[in-house]
Amino acid sequence: MSHEAVWNLARHLGLRCSMRDSKLSVIRAIQARVGHPPCCGTDDRLGCRAGACRWRHDCQKPIAIWRR
């Protein structure tokens, strides 16, 4: 999902964020708003078992780059 799409979703949920906020920080704010632990892009992602998470691609991407 693009940064703009994430930002628009955050606005739709009533969150205040700007385009200067990192994509992962906005995703974590969205996760917290909908009652999910704000774990995207944190160390908790290493043990993530949420295979159907809508943020999985964005969350796991830094791991793939790090392991190269």
N, CA, C and O atoms as a GROMACS GRO file, in nm:
protein
  272
    1MET      N    1   0.085  -0.117   0.000
    1MET     CA    2   0.000   0.000   0.000
    1MET      C    3   0.090   0.124   0.000
    1MET      O    4   0.189   0.130   0.073
    2SER      N    5   0.055   0.220  -0.080
    2SER     CA    6   0.137   0.340  -0.091
    2SER      C    7   0.125   0.426   0.036
    2SER      O    8   0.030   0.412   0.113
    3HIS      N    9   0.224   0.513   0.055
    3HIS     CA   10   0.222   0.602   0.171
    3HIS      C   11   0.096   0.688   0.169
    3HIS      O   12   0.035   0.709   0.274
    4GLU      N   13   0.058   0.736   0.054
    4GLU     CA   14  -0.062   0.820   0.043
    4GLU      C   15  -0.188   0.743   0.081
    4GLU      O   16  -0.275   0.797   0.148
    5ALA      N   17  -0.198   0.617   0.038
    5ALA     CA   18  -0.315   0.536   0.072
    5ALA      C   19  -0.321   0.509   0.222
    5ALA      O   20  -0.429   0.511   0.281
    6VAL      N   21  -0.206   0.484   0.284
    6VAL     CA   22  -0.200   0.463   0.428
    6VAL      C   23  -0.242   0.591   0.500
    6VAL      O   24  -0.320   0.586   0.596
    7TRP      N   25  -0.191   0.705   0.455
    7TRP     CA   26  -0.224   0.834   0.515
    7TRP      C   27  -0.374   0.861   0.503
    7TRP      O   28  -0.436   0.908   0.598
    8ASN      N   29  -0.433   0.834   0.386
    8ASN     CA   30  -0.576   0.855   0.367
    8ASN      C   31  -0.659   0.765   0.458
    8ASN      O   32  -0.762   0.808   0.511
    9LEU      N   33  -0.616   0.641   0.476
    9LEU     CA   34  -0.686   0.550   0.567
    9LEU      C   35  -0.679   0.604   0.710
    9LEU      O   36  -0.778   0.599   0.784
   10ALA      N   37  -0.564   0.653   0.749
   10ALA     CA   38  -0.548   0.711   0.883
   10ALA      C   39  -0.642   0.830   0.901
   10ALA      O   40  -0.707   0.842   1.005
   11ARG      N   41  -0.649   0.916   0.803
   11ARG     CA   42  -0.740   1.031   0.810
   11ARG      C   43  -0.885   0.985   0.822
   11ARG      O   44  -0.963   1.042   0.898
   12HIS      N   45  -0.920   0.881   0.745
   12HIS     CA   46  -1.056   0.828   0.748
   12HIS      C   47  -1.091   0.775   0.888
   12HIS      O   48  -1.206   0.781   0.930
   13LEU      N   49  -0.991   0.723   0.957
   13LEU     CA   50  -1.012   0.670   1.093
   13LEU      C   51  -1.005   0.780   1.199
   13LEU      O   52  -1.020   0.752   1.318
   14GLY      N   53  -0.981   0.903   1.156
   14GLY     CA   54  -0.978   1.014   1.249
   14GLY      C   55  -0.844   1.040   1.314
   14GLY      O   56  -0.836   1.110   1.416
   15LEU      N   57  -0.738   0.984   1.259
   15LEU     CA   58  -0.604   1.004   1.313
   15LEU      C   59  -0.542   1.130   1.254
   15LEU      O   60  -0.565   1.163   1.137
   16ARG      N   61  -0.465   1.199   1.334
   16ARG     CA   62  -0.393   1.316   1.283
   16ARG      C   63  -0.251   1.272   1.248
   16ARG      O   64  -0.174   1.231   1.334
   17CYS      N   65  -0.219   1.283   1.124
   17CYS     CA   66  -0.085   1.251   1.079
   17CYS      C   67  -0.056   1.332   0.954
   17CYS      O   68  -0.148   1.377   0.885
   18SER      N   69   0.070   1.350   0.927
   18SER     CA   70   0.107   1.426   0.809
   18SER      C   71   0.186   1.337   0.714
   18SER      O   72   0.229   1.228   0.752
   19MET      N   73   0.205   1.384   0.594
   19MET     CA   74   0.281   1.308   0.496
   19MET      C   75   0.428   1.298   0.536
   19MET      O   76   0.503   1.219   0.478
   20ARG      N   77   0.471   1.378   0.633
   20ARG     CA   78   0.609   1.371   0.680
   20ARG      C   79   0.630   1.256   0.778
   20ARG      O   80   0.743   1.215   0.801
   21ASP      N   81   0.521   1.204   0.835
   21ASP     CA   82   0.533   1.089   0.925
   21ASP      C   83   0.574   0.967   0.844
   21ASP      O   84   0.534   0.951   0.729
   22SER      N   85   0.654   0.882   0.905
   22SER     CA   86   0.696   0.762   0.833
   22SER      C   87   0.576   0.670   0.812
   22SER      O   88   0.480   0.670   0.889
   23LYS      N   89   0.583   0.594   0.706
   23LYS     CA   90   0.475   0.503   0.672
   23LYS      C   91   0.451   0.404   0.785
   23LYS      O   92   0.336   0.375   0.819
   24LEU      N   93   0.559   0.351   0.843
   24LEU     CA   94   0.543   0.253   0.950
   24LEU      C   95   0.481   0.314   1.075
   24LEU      O   96   0.403   0.247   1.143
   25SER      N   97   0.513   0.438   1.106
   25SER     CA   98   0.453   0.500   1.225
   25SER      C   99   0.304   0.523   1.204
   25SER      O  100   0.225   0.511   1.298
   26VAL      N  101   0.265   0.557   1.082
   26VAL     CA  102   0.122   0.575   1.053
   26VAL      C  103   0.050   0.441   1.060
   26VAL      O  104  -0.062   0.432   1.112
   27ILE      N  105   0.113   0.336   1.008
   27ILE     CA  106   0.053   0.202   1.015
   27ILE      C  107   0.035   0.161   1.161
   27ILE      O  108  -0.069   0.106   1.197
   28ARG      N  109   0.136   0.186   1.245
   28ARG     CA  110   0.123   0.151   1.388
   28ARG      C  111   0.009   0.229   1.454
   28ARG      O  112  -0.061   0.175   1.539
   29ALA      N  113  -0.009   0.355   1.415
   29ALA     CA  114  -0.121   0.434   1.469
   29ALA      C  115  -0.255   0.374   1.426
   29ALA      O  116  -0.349   0.369   1.505
   30ILE      N  117  -0.263   0.331   1.302
   30ILE     CA  118  -0.385   0.267   1.252
   30ILE      C  119  -0.410   0.137   1.328
   30ILE      O  120  -0.523   0.109   1.369
   31GLN      N  121  -0.305   0.056   1.347
   31GLN     CA  122  -0.320  -0.069   1.420
   31GLN      C  123  -0.374  -0.043   1.561
   31GLN      O  124  -0.463  -0.114   1.608
   32ALA      N  125  -0.320   0.057   1.628
   32ALA     CA  126  -0.365   0.089   1.764
   32ALA      C  127  -0.511   0.134   1.763
   32ALA      O  128  -0.588   0.098   1.852
   33ARG      N  129  -0.550   0.213   1.662
   33ARG     CA  130  -0.688   0.264   1.654
   33ARG      C  131  -0.788   0.152   1.637
   33ARG      O  132  -0.898   0.157   1.693
   34VAL      N  133  -0.753   0.048   1.559
   34VAL     CA  134  -0.848  -0.060   1.534
   34VAL      C  135  -0.837  -0.173   1.637
   34VAL      O  136  -0.903  -0.276   1.623
   35GLY      N  137  -0.754  -0.153   1.741
   35GLY     CA  138  -0.747  -0.251   1.848
   35GLY      C  139  -0.645  -0.362   1.828
   35GLY      O  140  -0.651  -0.464   1.898
   36HIS      N  141  -0.555  -0.345   1.736
   36HIS     CA  142  -0.451  -0.444   1.711
   36HIS      C  143  -0.322  -0.394   1.775
   36HIS      O  144  -0.299  -0.274   1.777
   37PRO      N  145  -0.238  -0.482   1.826
   37PRO     CA  146  -0.111  -0.434   1.882
   37PRO      C  147  -0.031  -0.360   1.775
   37PRO      O  148  -0.016  -0.411   1.664
   38PRO      N  149   0.022  -0.243   1.805
   38PRO     CA  150   0.098  -0.166   1.706
   38PRO      C  151   0.238  -0.224   1.688
   38PRO      O  152   0.335  -0.175   1.745
   39CYS      N  153   0.248  -0.329   1.608
   39CYS     CA  154   0.373  -0.404   1.597
   39CYS      C  155   0.443  -0.390   1.463
   39CYS      O  156   0.554  -0.441   1.447
   40CYS      N  157   0.385  -0.323   1.368
   40CYS     CA  158   0.441  -0.316   1.233
   40CYS      C  159   0.579  -0.251   1.232
   40CYS      O  160   0.596  -0.137   1.276
   41GLY      N  161   0.677  -0.324   1.182
   41GLY     CA  162   0.812  -0.272   1.169
   41GLY      C  163   0.890  -0.266   1.299
   41GLY      O  164   0.995  -0.202   1.303
   42THR      N  165   0.841  -0.329   1.404
   42THR     CA  166   0.913  -0.332   1.531
   42THR      C  167   0.982  -0.466   1.548
   42THR      O  168   0.970  -0.553   1.461
   43ASP      N  169   1.053  -0.484   1.657
   43ASP     CA  170   1.120  -0.612   1.683
   43ASP      C  171   1.020  -0.726   1.700
   43ASP      O  172   1.057  -0.843   1.683
   44ASP      N  173   0.895  -0.695   1.733
   44ASP     CA  174   0.792  -0.799   1.747
   44ASP      C  175   0.764  -0.869   1.615
   44ASP      O  176   0.711  -0.980   1.615
   45ARG      N  177   0.798  -0.807   1.504
   45ARG     CA  178   0.769  -0.867   1.373
   45ARG      C  179   0.846  -0.996   1.350
   45ARG      O  180   0.805  -1.078   1.267
   46LEU      N  181   0.958  -1.015   1.420
   46LEU     CA  182   1.039  -1.134   1.398
   46LEU      C  183   0.965  -1.262   1.436
   46LEU      O  184   0.991  -1.368   1.378
   47GLY      N  185   0.874  -1.252   1.530
   47GLY     CA  186   0.796  -1.368   1.570
   47GLY      C  187   0.653  -1.362   1.523
   47GLY      O  188   0.567  -1.431   1.578
   48CYS      N  189   0.626  -1.281   1.424
   48CYS     CA  190   0.489  -1.258   1.377
   48CYS      C  191   0.428  -1.386   1.321
   48CYS      O  192   0.488  -1.455   1.238
   49ARG      N  193   0.309  -1.415   1.368
   49ARG     CA  194   0.236  -1.531   1.318
   49ARG      C  195   0.106  -1.490   1.250
   49ARG      O  196   0.024  -1.575   1.214
   50ALA      N  197   0.087  -1.361   1.232
   50ALA     CA  198  -0.035  -1.309   1.169
   50ALA      C  199  -0.019  -1.313   1.018
   50ALA      O  200   0.015  -1.212   0.956
   51GLY      N  201  -0.042  -1.427   0.960
   51GLY     CA  202  -0.025  -1.444   0.816
   51GLY      C  203  -0.122  -1.363   0.732
   51GLY      O  204  -0.092  -1.331   0.617
   52ALA      N  205  -0.238  -1.330   0.788
   52ALA     CA  206  -0.340  -1.257   0.712
   52ALA      C  207  -0.338  -1.106   0.743
   52ALA      O  208  -0.433  -1.036   0.708
   53CYS      N  209  -0.235  -1.058   0.805
   53CYS     CA  210  -0.227  -0.916   0.840
   53CYS      C  211  -0.215  -0.832   0.712
   53CYS      O  212  -0.136  -0.865   0.624
   54ARG      N  213  -0.292  -0.726   0.704
   54ARG     CA  214  -0.290  -0.643   0.583
   54ARG      C  215  -0.160  -0.565   0.569
   54ARG      O  216  -0.131  -0.513   0.461
   55TRP      N  217  -0.082  -0.556   0.676
   55TRP     CA  218   0.043  -0.479   0.674
   55TRP      C  219   0.166  -0.570   0.661
   55TRP      O  220   0.278  -0.520   0.666
   56ARG      N  221   0.146  -0.699   0.645
   56ARG     CA  222   0.257  -0.794   0.646
   56ARG      C  223   0.366  -0.759   0.544
   56ARG      O  224   0.484  -0.769   0.576
   57HIS      N  225   0.330  -0.720   0.424
   57HIS     CA  226   0.429  -0.688   0.322
   57HIS      C  227   0.517  -0.571   0.366
   57HIS      O  228   0.640  -0.578   0.355
   58ASP      N  229   0.457  -0.466   0.416
   58ASP     CA  230   0.533  -0.349   0.462
   58ASP      C  231   0.615  -0.383   0.586
   58ASP      O  232   0.726  -0.333   0.602
   59CYS      N  233   0.562  -0.465   0.671
   59CYS     CA  234   0.628  -0.499   0.797
   59CYS      C  235   0.748  -0.590   0.774
   59CYS      O  236   0.855  -0.568   0.832
   60GLN      N  237   0.733  -0.689   0.692
   60GLN     CA  238   0.838  -0.788   0.672
   60GLN      C  239   0.944  -0.743   0.572
   60GLN      O  240   1.052  -0.802   0.567
   61LYS      N  241   0.917  -0.643   0.492
   61LYS     CA  242   1.011  -0.597   0.391
   61LYS      C  243   1.149  -0.561   0.447
   61LYS      O  244   1.249  -0.601   0.389
   62PRO      N  245   1.158  -0.487   0.559
   62PRO     CA  246   1.291  -0.456   0.613
   62PRO      C  247   1.371  -0.579   0.654
   62PRO      O  248   1.494  -0.576   0.650
   63ILE      N  249   1.304  -0.686   0.693
   63ILE     CA  250   1.374  -0.808   0.730
   63ILE      C  251   1.445  -0.866   0.608
   63ILE      O  252   1.561  -0.906   0.617
   64ALA      N  253   1.376  -0.870   0.495
   64ALA     CA  254   1.436  -0.927   0.375
   64ALA      C  255   1.559  -0.849   0.332
   64ALA      O  256   1.658  -0.909   0.290
   65ILE      N  257   1.555  -0.717   0.342
   65ILE     CA  258   1.670  -0.635   0.305
   65ILE      C  259   1.784  -0.658   0.403
   65ILE      O  260   1.900  -0.666   0.362
   66TRP      N  261   1.754  -0.668   0.531
   66TRP     CA  262   1.855  -0.686   0.636
   66TRP      C  263   1.927  -0.821   0.621
   66TRP      O  264   2.048  -0.830   0.647
   67ARG      N  265   1.856  -0.922   0.581
   67ARG     CA  266   1.916  -1.055   0.572
   67ARG      C  267   1.999  -1.078   0.447
   67ARG      O  268   2.063  -1.182   0.435
   68ARG      N  269   2.000  -0.984   0.354
   68ARG     CA  270   2.078  -1.002   0.232
   68ARG      C  271   2.224  -0.992   0.256
   68ARG      O  272   2.304  -1.004   0.163
   0.00000   0.00000   0.00000
